[in-house]
Amino acid sequence: MIVPTRRVDEYRMQVSKSTSEFLTLLKKSDLLPQADLQDAALTVAQLDDPTQQEIADILVEDGYLTHYQADRLLEVRFGAW
């Protein structure tokens, strides 16, 4: 399922519902400054229909999140942060 195009900085991208949900949770968590959040979103947008686990893995690999933070986001999903 594709959600509407979202504007991130000067770029436009289409992301899956799963990606959108993960990025929304990441934003709500306040783990990243806005500039890093935008960079992370652009990184994730380059993936082909990733699972939330794949998103977490790439954000850890690229240094945006620690393993602990990624695991916590995956556990919490849309629960209380």
SVG drawing of the C-alpha trace seen along z (x, -y; Angstrom):
<svg xmlns="http://www.w3.org/2000/svg" viewBox="-2 -22 29 29">
<polyline fill="none" stroke="black" stroke-width="0.4" points="0.0,0.0 1.4,-3.4 0.5,-6.5 0.3,-10.0 3.5,-11.8 5.2,-13.4 7.4,-16.5 10.7,-16.1 13.0,-19.2 13.3,-19.8 12.5,-16.2 9.3,-14.4 9.0,-10.7 6.4,-8.0 6.6,-5.6 4.7,-2.6 2.3,-2.6 4.9,-0.6 7.6,-3.1 5.4,-6.1 4.4,-4.6 8.0,-3.9 9.1,-7.4 6.2,-8.9 7.1,-7.0 10.7,-8.1 9.7,-11.7 7.4,-11.4 10.3,-9.8 12.5,-13.0 15.6,-10.8 16.9,-12.7 17.2,-16.4 15.0,-17.6 17.9,-17.6 18.9,-14.0 15.3,-12.9 15.0,-14.3 18.3,-12.6 17.1,-9.4 13.7,-9.7 15.6,-10.2 17.7,-7.1 14.7,-5.0 12.9,-6.3 15.6,-4.7 14.6,-1.2 12.2,0.9 9.1,1.5 11.1,2.2 9.8,3.8 10.0,1.9 12.9,4.2 14.8,3.4 14.2,-0.3 15.5,0.0 18.6,2.0 19.6,-0.5 19.2,-3.4 21.5,-1.6 23.9,-0.8 24.0,-4.4 24.5,-5.7 21.2,-7.4 20.1,-5.0 21.8,-2.7 20.7,1.0 18.9,0.2 17.0,-2.7 16.0,-0.7 14.8,2.2 12.9,0.0 11.1,-1.7 10.2,1.7 8.8,2.8 6.8,-0.3 5.5,-0.9 2.6,-3.3 2.4,-2.7 3.5,-5.3 7.2,-6.3"/>
</svg>
